[in-house]
Amino acid sequence: MQEDRKPAPPRSGSKWRTFGIVTLITAKWLVYFAVFIGLLVGGAVTGYVAALVKDEPVRERAVIEQKISENSITGYLYFNDGSLIGQLRTEEDRLPVQYEDIPQVVVDAVLATEDNNFYEHPGVDINGLGRAVKQKLLNEDVQTGGSTLTQQLARRVFLSLDKTDSRKVKEIFLSLRMERYLTKNEILTAYLNKVPFGNGSTGYNLYGIKAAAKGIFGIEDLDQLNIAQAAYLAGLPQRPSAYTAFTGKGEFDEEGFKLAVERQGTVLSRMLETGRITQAEYDEAKAFDLKSTLAKPAEKAYNTYPYLMLEAERQATQVLALQRDKSLTAADLNKEENAELMAEAKEELLRGGYHVYTTIDPVIYKIMRDTASNPDNFSPDSEEKGMEQAAAVMIDHKTGAILGMMEGRDFYEEQMNFATQMTRQPGSAMKVLAAYLPGINMGLVQPASIVDDAPMVLKDGEKGFHIPKNSNNNYRGLVTAREALNRSLNLPALKIFNEKVTIPTAWKFVQSLGITTLQPEDNYAQTGVIGGLSKGVTVEELTNAFGSIPNNGVFNDAYMIEKITDSEGNVVYQHEAAPKQVFTQQTAFLMTDMLKTVISSSAGTAHALTSEFKQYGDIPIAGKTGTTQSYGDVWFLGFTPDITLGVWSGYEKQIYSLSEDGKRRARKLWATIMNEATDKRPELFATKDFAKPDGIVKATVSSSSGLLPSQLAKEAGMLVTDWFNKKFVPTKTDESLVKMSVIAYNGVNYIPNPSTPSDMLMEQIFIKREKPLDALMDEIAAAQSKLPASSRRSMSYYLPRDADKSAPSKQDPRKDDGNAPSPPANVQLTDSGDSVRLTFNASGSADVVGYRIYQSVNGGSFQKAGSSIRTGEAYEATLPISGLTAYRFYVTAVDVAGKESSPSATVSAGLFTIPSAPPGSGIENGGSGDSSGGNGESVPSAPTGLSVTANGANYTVSWSASPAAEQVIEYNVYFRGPDGDFRLIASVSEPSVNIQAPRGGDVYVTAKSRAGESSPSANAALQ
């Protein structure tokens, strides 16, 4: 049975089935493996990409559209005639354009070189991206980046410009998203508005195709660009810092231009390769002379008008900030909490494409800048003090418009605007605003009002007391308000400010005139009216305040920004006038008239303008000077019926004094500017005179009180006539004059003691001052006793010029010491032929009130001669004599109780015939010739050492003094002409005398004591 089993033959179909199964299983595992590897790699790539974009926000459509359409736009500044000042301060120049304004030649040039497939790809060019990936992986030397135009825009608007994988991936996602929300034309337009094109002819960085065309070729209409110019511009965004025909200063850059032209050749080649231009167009563009069509280099406005551009920017920023928050005031903008608001407003101004129209007149501004820039108008620079500075503002006070400004001498020396940002002490200029104007307006002062230019004692926290003075170191006494202002006297202004108007009322009035720099501590500034403020004032505000005077009391706040429009021409701000009547028209007229005489009066502090201002007499002017202590600041605020011009000069540091010429700088600069302005802009000065309103009358008042004149005032001729506000003409009659007897002591009048002799008194009309002078001097003496010695002055310093006219309120302080006074000493006599001049020294007694002179004629008894001389007057008298008569004189002192001293030494004059005698002989008229007198005393010996010295027409005769033992009382001097006899010409107590005598005569001298007269000295010739 085993033999019958045979193996079965193999089946061929099963082999193929097995192979198929194995193959299927293998393929399955290969797929599984591929999927696994794919998932692994994909996961890694996804994780890598996710890590790169994890911080990138997914931007909504509205955000993308807003950012793409958002463009910084260049703004501009204009003069008041519409002419361009320049571009607002930014390093960028941007002029957005709409798609329909972009010519096809520009589109072709840009797409040919930047993104040839722009209208086909979805935001990312796969071929370009693949090329960029390959270059990145292989680290090739040339890496093109592969960015489409959309990617470039995404990068510039949303991302940084760093070349990183992170930025590239974000850029791709953003580009795809942008293409979903924006049209191709919107993307292309945004790109051409935002990419940089390098520097323009003014040095600004150009952004956008329109700014580039204007800044590089001077072409404002893009349709005017030819193929060569469009290709040149299209090539610049790749490397704008290198491909540039101009430097940052607007100067031509030869090397940069050469690189830009090479880049233009590349763009033209790409345009030809892509079929966007023909070969003929290519050849024509290559041959085009680009250099000849470049815009001419020009300075930035910030180089030409740096001060003006910065000031306009500052004021326009304030305008926009106040529009954002209408609850704020201009003063609020300086507060720290509003710093962010100001920063935002400034950013908006500089990037928002605004057109700012100013009130600045180009002609006036140039005059003022030329004046500031001319070194001949100023003192030479000082190594210690620096540059002498100046600032000025010219305002049309009828509107408040600022027509011109001198912001400083040199912007590159000092960037501060001295006209608007600096505060300095106003000096005497403040007298007008804080004393005279409010005083006149309140009826407290009129031009003919009488104010006392006499000292006043103010309390001082540091020294205890302060006694202000005038700059000329004297006091004029009772003066009219007009004269006080003409001479810029300090004390009248201080008294009006402190005692009549009062400080709080004065400062409230000043603030109503636009002065914003007053501080709370100024309420205690008793000398604030002459410049003693905590901060000071600005030139702009002080000029602005003065402008209300010629504007009939109406204040218009000064402004420089007339209008602001947006980039589309829509008005976003228009200045609106807000005139404010601060004081009456009558006050304005009176103040103007007083300020006119500051110039017209020969005593006025600005009188020199009558010759310095060429139009004086044709164009009416008025104004006020101002100076601070030691001439650290000088001012002149002047006006015509149409404009007000304020000028300041000084050094940057107020501690430095101006030179002698610099003390007049403000006034001289005012005249220089006005001479040019009236010549070049005469239409600004059309009004022929200041208006006189109703209610103004002339009246005559007493010059001692400013009240209606009494009969006594009329008889004394003490009258003054001037303009008055009719409402404030005085109705009360003057009672200040009184006829009485007084006695003077130390320059002050007092009520005499009952026992004082009448010949020592003065009887006349005196003036009763508001504050009696005797009381004032006591107050000053008490204050000085508490001051440091270095701050004290002689009491005579404080006496006003009219002290002798002051009626007293106190009795003579001198008291009788009970003794007769000592006689005056050193009596000397000078014979002039028909008169003699007698001089003497004061008595040493403290209670002496005066002196009497006694005269003896031809040996007769002594009688009182001439007027009594009061203590304090000049100790001299001139008395008439006859040439043929002998005279002898002596002087006595009289005290407060009427007691009289013994006689002084006698002096002689007139004709004494004395025989010529040799030295040693006796003398007939008093000398005995003996060696002893009647009382047993010896007569003096003859003087020795006689000498004569010629002094022009005079001679000094001197000799040796006699020994003290001889008790010489006086010396007699005798003279003989060429053909005459000796005669006594002088008797003196000292061994020297000055005489007038003809040349060729002789003199000798004798000594006299109680015992008698000596023999003559040797003769001396007058040669």
NORRAUR-V393660 format. One line per field, one symbol per residue. phi: phi as a letter, one per 30 degrees, with the letter a starting at -180 (. if undefined). psi: psi as a letter, one per 20 degrees, with the letter a starting at -180 (. if undefined). burial: # if it has 16 or more other ideal C-beta (glycine too) atoms within 10 Angstrom, else .. Layout:
phi = ???
psi = ???
burial = ???
//
This chain:
phi = .ddddbddddcddddddddddddddddddddedddddddddeddddddddddcdcdddddedddddddddbdbdcbbbddcidddldddadcbbbebcedccddddedddddccadcedcddkbcddddddddeddddhddcbdiidddddddedddcbdcdcbdedddeddddddddddccdeddddddedccddbidcdcjddcbjdddddddccicccddddcddddddddddedbddcdbdbddciddcddddddddddeddddddddddidbdddddddddddddedcdddebddedcdbdddddddddddddddddddbdddcedddddedcddddddddddddccidcccccdddddddeddddddddddbdedcdddjddcababcbdddbjdddaacdldbedcadddddbcdcbddhdddeddcbdddddddidbbecdcbcdbdbccdbdccjbbcdbddcibbdidbddddededhdddeddddddccdideddddddddcidccdcedddcddcedcjdcdcjbcdddddeddddddciicccddbbcdabcddcjddcabdcdbdbdcbddddddddddddddecddddddcddddcdddcdjccdbalbdabceihdbbbbcbbcdcbbbcbbblcecddcdddedddcdedddedddddddddcbdddbdddaddcddicbcbcbddcbiceddddddddicbbcadbdedcddccdebdcbcacbbcbhicdbdddecdeddcccbadccddebedddddddddddddcdeedcdbdddeddddcedcdddbbdeddcddicdddddchdbbbccjcabccbacdddddcdclbbccbcchidddbdbiddcdejdddaacbdbcdcbcbbbbbbcbcdcjdcddddedbbajcbdbddbdejddbdckddiddbddcjdddddddbidbbbdbidcbccbadddedddhddaccccbbdebbcdbdcabbccdaacbcaddjdbbbbbcbbddkcddddddbdcb
psi = hhhipqqqqqohhhghhggggggggghghhgggggggghggggggghgghhhjhipqoprghgggghhippppprqqqrijiqpgapqoqiqopnqqqhijoqhhggggghhhhnhkgihrjhpogghggghgghghilqgooihjprhgggggghghrrjqnqgghgghggggghghhhhqrghhgggggiihqqjaqaiiiqpppqhghggghgikphohiiprgghghgghihhgmhhgnpiqrijjqpogghhghhhghhhgghghhghjkiqrhghggghhipnhhijqqpqqqqhihglgggggghgghhggghghhhniiqrhhhiiqhijghghgghgggghijkqopprjpphggghghghghioiiirqqqphghbpprqqqpppnihhipohrpoirgohigpipoihhhqpqpibihihghifgghgghijhqrhjqpqomrqqpqpphgigqpnqrqhjkrpibprqhghgggilpgggghhgghhfgqgghghggghijjoijqrhiiijnhjhijjmqhgbrqgghgggghhhgikkjppopqqiogqpqaijjpoippppqmqpohrrhggggggghhhhihghphiqikhhhhhhohjphhopqqrprpqrpjlhqqqpoqqaihqppppqqarhpiipqqrghhhjgggghgggghggghgilhiilhpirpqorrjprqqprpjiijrpprhhhghikmqqprqqphhkpqiqqpkippprprpqpkipprpqqhipqhijrpoaprpoqgoqhhhghgggggghhiqqhiiqrqhhhiprhkhijppriqqpipqpjiqqqqqqrlpqpppjfjrqopqrqqqiphjpiaqqpqpppljaqpqppaqqpqphrpmqqpqqrqijqpqqqrqqqpahjiqqrrqaqqqqraooopqpqqpirrphlhpiiriqahjiqqqqqpqrkpqpppmcirqoprrpqqqhhilpgrpppqqprhkarqqpiqpqiqlqqpqpqqqiaqqrqqqpahiaqrrqrqqpqo.
burial = ...................................................#......#....#...#..##########....######.######....##.############.#..#.###..##.##..#.........###############......##########.###.##.#.################################.#..#..#############..#..####...#..#..##.###.##..##.###...##...##..##.#.#...##.#..####.##################..........#.......##..##..#################.###.##....###.....#.#######################.#..#..######.##################..##############.......####.##...########################.##.#..##.##.####.##...#..#########..##############################.#.....#.#......####################..####.#..##.##..##########..######################...###...#.###############..#..##....#........#.##########.##..#.#.#.####..#.#...#.##..#.####.#######..##..##...#####..###.##.##..##..#..........###.########..#.#.....##.##..#####....#.###.##.#.###########....#..#..#####..#.#.#.#....##############.#..#########.#..#....##..##..........######..#.#......#.###.##...#.#.#######.....########.#.#.#.#...#########.##########.#.
//
